Amino acid sequence: MVMRWGTYFAVVSAVVSIGLALGVTMPLVSLRLEGWGYGNFAIGVMAAMPAVGVLLGSVLAGRLAARFGTTGLMQICLVVSAVGVSTMALLPSYPVWLVLRLLLGVALTVVFILGESWINQLAVDRWRGRLVALYGTGYALSQLCGPLVLSLLGTSTDLGFWTGTGLLIAGSLMLWGRTGAPRVDAHSASGRGLWAFCAGMPAIAWAVSLFAAFEAMMLTLLPVYGLRQGFSQETALLMASVVVVGDALLQLPIGWLADRMSRQRLFFGCGVVLMISSLCVPLLLHTPLIWPVWVLFGASAGGLFTLSLILIGERYRDDQLVRANAHISQLWGIGCLIGPLVTGAVSQWVSGHALPLLMAVGAAGFVVLLLRAMGWASLRRRRWLVGNRPQSPHPNPLPEGEGAD
């Protein structure tokens, strides 16, 4: 298989433009709502609204791609998203923003389903870990740059919204004339069979949902968490940026390791590090040690998603790959929906440290699921070896030393 580098980098760049646009606009939305006097739960509802769009987009992606073509549909959705972001600047209203965030969720989900399928389809097997990790690194860096760009642009004007609009239009132009996307029929990304997908790969399903909740909360609730814990707005945004730094900088090493060692063990290690770093956040929040903890927090969470995509890509091709990514998007939507809602409610009415503590619980659940999956796989392997053990040429061999005349 010949690697189509030009198309690979064009698709990666288009998806990365989304990450940068979201990195600029999502914290701006949350900080605007905070300034308007809305509580954590209302901000959590706003953060969760795109998740509903994700669930809708995962159902519509296949049918729309069959009608408009993969490349054309991705371009259309990027332009629609640009219109949605620009409208947020023109109509500063909580109910209007809820509807627009729903629209953004639908449009960008279609881009992610088709774009990630396209990237995995292009990747040659011997480089799959590194190529998928490079995509993950680029996307994480784009989100890292988002809060930094926002801090330079300022939150008192609408310049952040207009910057996001321009980035989404640029992403659409990057796909102009590109070919070689996975073939999609009207039912490929219909989203049917989610339960069977989760039952067959529970650890991957949980990892995707957990990372989706993580990503939604990092760009929306983490800056608010920092403010509520007594930090300045600049420091709170910097914390979100450092988390994404950890995600970005360590995905390539994780991808490199994924091509050279057991991917299940690497998967397990990321879950353990995420659990431990989450528990350390409340304890070390007001000490200098919180900065390396934020790095490990972001790296381990990002590693869960990168490895999930790698494991999906090595199993499926074409229609099956698109269908699997539709399920990934559905799980993403569930994680984005539940994560901010639960965290916003718990942080407002139970504990101000709900964000890191709930991430620790989620990481522990993943570790348990993966250990069970690894145990069952080992048991099946042992049973297969026993059932296929070579038979002795003597059906009833005599004990050693017996039978000698």
C-alpha positions as CSV (number, residue, x, y, z in Angstrom):
1,M,0.0,0.0,0.0
2,V,1.4,3.4,-1.0
3,M,1.1,6.2,1.5
4,R,-0.7,9.3,0.2
5,W,1.1,11.9,2.2
6,G,-0.5,15.0,0.6
7,T,-4.0,13.8,1.2
8,Y,-3.1,12.6,4.7
9,F,-1.8,16.0,5.8
10,A,-4.7,17.9,4.1
11,V,-7.2,15.8,6.1
12,V,-5.3,16.2,9.3
13,S,-5.0,19.9,8.7
14,A,-8.7,20.3,8.1
15,V,-9.6,18.5,11.4
16,V,-6.8,20.4,13.3
17,S,-8.5,23.6,12.2
18,I,-11.6,22.5,14.1
19,G,-9.5,21.9,17.2
20,L,-8.0,25.4,17.1
21,A,-11.5,27.0,16.4
22,L,-13.0,25.1,19.4
23,G,-10.0,25.9,21.5
24,V,-10.6,29.6,21.0
25,T,-14.4,29.6,21.2
26,M,-15.3,27.1,23.9
27,P,-13.5,28.8,26.8
28,L,-14.8,32.1,25.5
29,V,-18.4,30.9,25.7
30,S,-17.9,29.6,29.3
31,L,-16.2,32.8,30.5
32,R,-18.9,34.9,28.9
33,L,-21.6,32.9,30.7
34,E,-19.6,33.2,34.0
35,G,-19.5,36.9,33.5
36,W,-23.2,37.0,32.8
37,G,-23.8,35.4,36.2
38,Y,-24.7,31.8,35.2
39,G,-23.8,29.0,37.6
40,N,-21.8,25.8,37.0
41,F,-24.9,23.8,36.1
42,A,-26.0,26.3,33.4
43,I,-22.5,26.3,32.0
44,G,-22.4,22.5,32.1
45,V,-25.7,22.4,30.1
46,M,-24.1,24.7,27.5
47,A,-21.0,22.5,27.3
48,A,-23.1,19.4,27.0
49,M,-25.4,20.7,24.2
50,P,-22.9,19.7,21.3
51,A,-23.1,16.2,22.6
52,V,-26.8,16.0,21.6
53,G,-25.6,17.1,18.2
54,V,-23.0,14.4,18.2
55,L,-25.6,11.7,18.7
56,L,-27.7,13.2,15.8
57,G,-24.6,13.6,13.5
58,S,-23.5,10.0,14.0
59,V,-26.9,8.8,12.6
60,L,-26.9,11.3,9.7
61,A,-23.3,11.0,8.5
62,G,-23.6,7.9,6.3
63,R,-26.8,9.0,4.6
64,L,-25.5,12.5,3.9
65,A,-22.1,11.2,2.7
66,A,-23.8,8.9,0.3
67,R,-25.7,11.8,-1.2
68,F,-23.0,14.6,-1.2
69,G,-19.8,12.5,-1.2
70,T,-17.3,12.4,1.7
71,T,-15.1,15.3,0.6
72,G,-18.0,17.6,-0.3
73,L,-19.9,16.8,2.9
74,M,-16.9,17.6,5.0
75,Q,-16.5,20.9,3.3
76,I,-20.2,21.8,3.7
77,C,-20.2,20.9,7.4
78,L,-17.1,23.1,8.0
79,V,-18.8,26.1,6.3
80,V,-22.0,25.5,8.3
81,S,-20.0,25.4,11.5
82,A,-18.3,28.7,10.5
83,V,-21.7,30.3,10.1
84,G,-22.8,29.0,13.5
85,V,-19.7,30.4,15.3
86,S,-20.1,33.8,13.6
87,T,-23.8,33.9,14.6
88,M,-22.8,33.5,18.3
89,A,-20.9,36.8,18.0
90,L,-23.9,38.5,16.4
91,L,-26.6,37.1,18.7
92,P,-25.3,37.0,22.4
93,S,-28.2,35.1,23.9
94,Y,-28.1,31.9,26.1
95,P,-31.1,30.2,24.3
96,V,-29.7,31.1,20.9
97,W,-26.3,29.8,21.8
98,L,-27.8,26.5,22.9
99,V,-29.4,26.0,19.5
100,L,-26.1,27.0,17.7
101,R,-24.1,24.6,19.9
102,L,-26.5,21.9,18.9
103,L,-25.9,22.7,15.2
104,L,-22.2,22.8,15.7
105,G,-22.3,19.4,17.3
106,V,-24.1,17.8,14.3
107,A,-21.9,19.4,11.7
108,L,-18.5,18.8,13.3
109,T,-19.5,15.2,14.2
110,V,-19.9,14.4,10.5
111,V,-16.4,15.9,9.9
112,F,-14.8,13.9,12.7
113,I,-16.5,10.6,11.6
114,L,-15.4,10.9,8.0
115,G,-12.1,12.6,8.7
116,E,-10.8,10.0,11.2
117,S,-12.0,7.2,9.0
118,W,-10.1,8.8,6.1
119,I,-6.9,9.1,8.2
120,N,-7.1,5.5,9.4
121,Q,-7.8,4.3,5.9
122,L,-4.7,6.1,4.6
123,A,-2.4,4.9,7.3
124,V,-0.1,2.0,6.5
125,D,-0.1,-0.7,9.1
126,R,3.6,-0.5,10.1
127,W,3.2,3.3,10.8
128,R,-0.4,3.2,12.1
129,G,0.5,4.1,15.7
130,R,2.7,7.0,14.8
131,L,0.4,8.4,12.0
132,V,-2.7,8.2,14.3
133,A,-0.7,9.7,17.1
134,L,0.5,12.5,14.8
135,Y,-3.1,13.4,14.1
136,G,-3.9,13.3,17.8
137,T,-0.9,15.5,18.5
138,G,-1.9,18.0,15.9
139,Y,-5.4,18.2,17.2
140,A,-4.2,18.5,20.8
141,L,-1.8,21.2,19.9
142,S,-4.5,23.1,18.1
143,Q,-6.6,23.0,21.2
144,L,-3.6,24.1,23.2
145,C,-3.1,27.1,21.0
146,G,-6.8,28.0,21.3
147,P,-6.7,29.2,24.9
148,L,-3.4,30.9,24.3
149,V,-4.7,32.7,21.2
150,L,-7.8,33.6,23.2
151,S,-5.6,35.1,26.0
152,L,-3.9,37.3,23.4
153,L,-7.2,38.3,21.7
154,G,-8.9,38.9,25.0
155,T,-12.4,37.9,26.2
156,S,-14.0,41.3,26.2
157,T,-14.5,41.4,22.5
158,D,-15.9,39.0,19.8
159,L,-12.6,38.7,18.0
160,G,-12.3,35.1,19.3
161,F,-15.6,34.1,17.5
162,W,-14.4,35.7,14.3
163,T,-11.1,33.9,14.5
164,G,-12.9,30.6,14.9
165,T,-15.0,31.4,11.9
166,G,-12.0,32.0,9.7
167,L,-10.3,28.8,10.8
168,L,-13.3,26.7,9.9
169,I,-13.5,28.2,6.4
170,A,-9.8,27.6,5.9
171,G,-10.3,23.9,6.9
172,S,-13.0,23.6,4.2
173,L,-10.6,25.0,1.6
174,M,-7.9,22.5,2.6
175,L,-10.0,19.6,1.4
176,W,-10.6,21.0,-2.1
177,G,-9.9,18.4,-4.8
178,R,-8.8,15.6,-2.4
179,T,-9.8,12.1,-3.2
180,G,-9.3,8.6,-1.8
181,A,-11.7,8.7,1.2
182,P,-13.3,5.5,2.4
183,R,-16.3,4.4,0.3
184,V,-19.5,5.1,2.2
185,D,-23.0,3.8,1.5
186,A,-26.2,5.1,3.1
187,H,-26.0,2.7,6.0
188,S,-22.3,2.7,6.9
189,A,-22.5,5.4,9.6
190,S,-26.1,4.9,10.6
191,G,-25.0,4.2,14.2
192,R,-26.8,0.9,14.4
193,G,-25.3,-1.8,16.5
194,L,-23.8,0.4,19.2
195,W,-24.7,-2.0,22.0
196,A,-23.0,-4.9,20.2
197,F,-19.9,-2.7,19.6
198,C,-19.7,-1.8,23.3
199,A,-20.2,-5.5,24.4
200,G,-17.5,-6.6,22.0
201,M,-15.0,-3.9,23.1
202,P,-16.1,-2.5,26.4
203,A,-12.7,-1.1,27.4
204,I,-12.4,0.9,24.1
205,A,-16.0,2.1,24.5
206,W,-15.4,3.3,28.0
207,A,-12.1,4.9,27.1
208,V,-13.7,6.9,24.3
209,S,-16.6,8.1,26.5
210,L,-14.2,9.0,29.3
211,F,-11.9,11.0,27.0
212,A,-14.9,12.8,25.5
213,A,-16.0,13.9,29.0
214,F,-12.4,14.9,29.7
215,E,-12.1,17.1,26.6
216,A,-15.5,18.7,27.0
217,M,-14.7,19.6,30.6
218,M,-11.1,20.8,30.0
219,L,-12.1,23.6,27.7
220,T,-15.3,24.5,29.5
221,L,-15.3,23.6,33.2
222,L,-11.5,23.6,34.0
223,P,-11.2,27.4,33.6
224,V,-14.2,27.8,35.8
225,Y,-12.8,25.3,38.3
226,G,-9.6,27.3,38.4
227,L,-11.5,30.6,39.0
228,R,-13.6,29.0,41.8
229,Q,-10.5,27.7,43.5
230,G,-9.1,31.2,43.8
231,F,-6.9,31.5,40.7
232,S,-6.9,34.5,38.3
233,Q,-8.5,34.1,34.8
234,E,-5.1,34.1,33.2
235,T,-3.9,31.3,35.5
236,A,-7.1,29.3,35.0
237,L,-6.7,29.5,31.2
238,L,-3.0,28.5,31.5
239,M,-4.0,25.4,33.5
240,A,-6.2,24.3,30.6
241,S,-3.4,25.0,28.2
242,V,-0.9,22.9,30.3
243,V,-3.3,20.0,30.4
244,V,-3.5,20.1,26.6
245,V,0.3,20.4,26.4
246,G,0.6,17.1,28.2
247,D,-1.9,15.6,25.8
248,A,-0.1,17.0,22.7
249,L,3.6,16.4,23.6
250,L,3.3,12.8,24.7
251,Q,1.0,11.4,22.0
252,L,3.8,10.8,19.5
253,P,5.8,8.8,22.1
254,I,2.7,6.8,22.9
255,G,2.1,6.1,19.2
256,W,5.8,5.1,18.8
257,L,5.4,2.7,21.7
258,A,2.2,1.4,20.3
259,D,4.1,0.2,17.2
260,R,6.7,-1.6,19.4
261,M,5.0,-3.1,22.4
262,S,1.7,-4.6,23.6
263,R,-1.0,-2.1,22.9
264,Q,-3.2,-3.5,25.7
265,R,-0.4,-3.0,28.3
266,L,0.1,0.5,27.1
267,F,-3.7,1.1,27.3
268,F,-3.6,-0.2,30.9
269,G,-0.7,2.1,31.8
270,C,-2.5,5.2,30.5
271,G,-5.6,4.3,32.6
272,V,-3.5,3.9,35.8
273,V,-1.7,7.2,35.3
274,L,-4.9,9.0,34.6
275,M,-6.5,7.6,37.8
276,I,-3.4,8.6,40.0
277,S,-3.0,12.1,38.5
278,S,-6.7,12.8,38.9
279,L,-6.5,11.9,42.6
280,C,-3.4,14.2,43.0
281,V,-5.1,17.3,41.6
282,P,-7.1,18.3,44.8
283,L,-4.1,17.5,47.0
284,L,-1.5,19.5,44.9
285,L,-3.7,22.2,43.3
286,H,-2.1,25.1,45.2
287,T,1.5,23.8,45.0
288,P,4.1,24.0,42.2
289,L,3.8,20.2,41.7
290,I,0.3,20.7,40.1
291,W,2.0,21.7,36.8
292,P,3.6,18.3,36.1
293,V,0.4,16.6,37.4
294,W,-1.6,18.6,34.8
295,V,0.9,17.3,32.1
296,L,0.4,13.7,33.1
297,F,-3.3,14.2,33.4
298,G,-3.6,15.4,29.8
299,A,-1.1,12.9,28.4
300,S,-2.8,9.8,29.9
301,A,-6.3,10.9,28.9
302,G,-5.2,11.6,25.4
303,G,-3.4,8.3,25.3
304,L,-6.7,6.5,25.9
305,F,-8.2,8.0,22.8
306,T,-5.2,7.6,20.6
307,L,-4.9,3.9,21.4
308,S,-8.6,3.5,20.9
309,L,-8.3,4.8,17.3
310,I,-5.2,2.7,16.7
311,L,-7.0,-0.5,17.9
312,I,-10.1,0.4,15.8
313,G,-8.0,1.1,12.7
314,E,-6.1,-2.2,12.8
315,R,-9.4,-4.1,12.9
316,Y,-11.6,-2.4,10.3
317,R,-11.6,-1.0,6.7
318,D,-13.9,1.0,4.4
319,D,-17.6,0.6,5.4
320,Q,-16.8,-1.2,8.6
321,L,-14.3,1.5,9.6
322,V,-16.8,4.3,9.0
323,R,-19.4,2.3,11.0
324,A,-17.0,1.8,13.9
325,N,-16.1,5.5,13.9
326,A,-19.9,6.3,13.9
327,H,-20.1,4.3,17.1
328,I,-17.0,6.1,18.4
329,S,-18.8,9.4,17.7
330,Q,-22.0,8.2,19.5
331,L,-19.9,7.2,22.6
332,W,-18.2,10.6,22.3
333,G,-21.5,12.3,22.4
334,I,-22.6,10.3,25.4
335,G,-19.4,11.2,27.2
336,C,-19.7,14.9,26.3
337,L,-23.3,14.9,27.4
338,I,-22.9,13.1,30.7
339,G,-19.5,14.5,31.8
340,P,-20.2,18.2,31.9
341,L,-23.8,17.8,33.2
342,V,-22.8,15.5,36.1
343,T,-19.6,17.5,36.9
344,G,-21.4,20.8,36.8
345,A,-24.2,19.5,39.1
346,V,-21.8,17.7,41.6
347,S,-19.4,20.7,41.7
348,Q,-22.2,23.1,42.4
349,W,-24.1,21.0,45.0
350,V,-21.6,18.5,46.4
351,S,-17.9,19.2,46.0
352,G,-15.9,21.9,44.3
353,H,-13.3,19.2,43.3
354,A,-15.9,17.2,41.4
355,L,-14.0,17.5,38.1
356,P,-10.8,15.6,39.1
357,L,-12.5,13.2,41.4
358,L,-15.0,12.1,38.8
359,M,-12.2,11.6,36.3
360,A,-10.5,9.4,38.8
361,V,-13.6,7.3,39.2
362,G,-13.9,7.0,35.4
363,A,-10.3,6.0,35.0
364,A,-10.7,3.3,37.7
365,G,-13.7,1.9,35.8
366,F,-11.7,1.7,32.7
367,V,-8.8,-0.1,34.4
368,V,-11.3,-2.7,35.8
369,L,-12.9,-3.3,32.4
370,L,-9.5,-3.7,30.7
371,L,-8.3,-6.1,33.3
372,R,-11.4,-8.2,32.9
373,A,-11.0,-8.2,29.1
374,M,-7.3,-9.1,29.4
375,G,-8.2,-11.9,31.8
376,W,-10.8,-13.3,29.5
377,A,-8.5,-13.2,26.5
378,S,-5.8,-15.0,28.5
379,L,-8.3,-17.6,29.6
380,R,-9.4,-18.2,26.0
381,R,-5.8,-18.4,24.9
382,R,-5.0,-21.1,27.6
383,R,-8.1,-23.1,26.6
384,W,-7.1,-23.0,23.0
385,L,-3.6,-24.2,23.8
386,V,-4.9,-27.0,25.9
387,G,-7.4,-28.0,23.2
388,N,-4.7,-28.0,20.5
389,R,-1.9,-29.6,22.5
390,P,-0.1,-32.3,20.5
391,Q,-1.1,-35.8,21.5
392,S,1.4,-38.3,22.8
393,P,2.1,-41.2,20.5
394,H,1.3,-43.5,23.4
395,P,-2.3,-42.9,24.6
396,N,-1.6,-44.2,28.1
397,P,2.1,-43.8,28.7
398,L,3.4,-45.6,31.7
399,P,5.0,-43.8,34.6
400,E,8.7,-43.3,34.3
401,G,10.6,-46.5,35.3
402,E,7.7,-48.8,34.8
403,G,7.3,-51.4,32.1
404,A,11.0,-52.3,31.7
405,D,11.6,-56.0,31.4
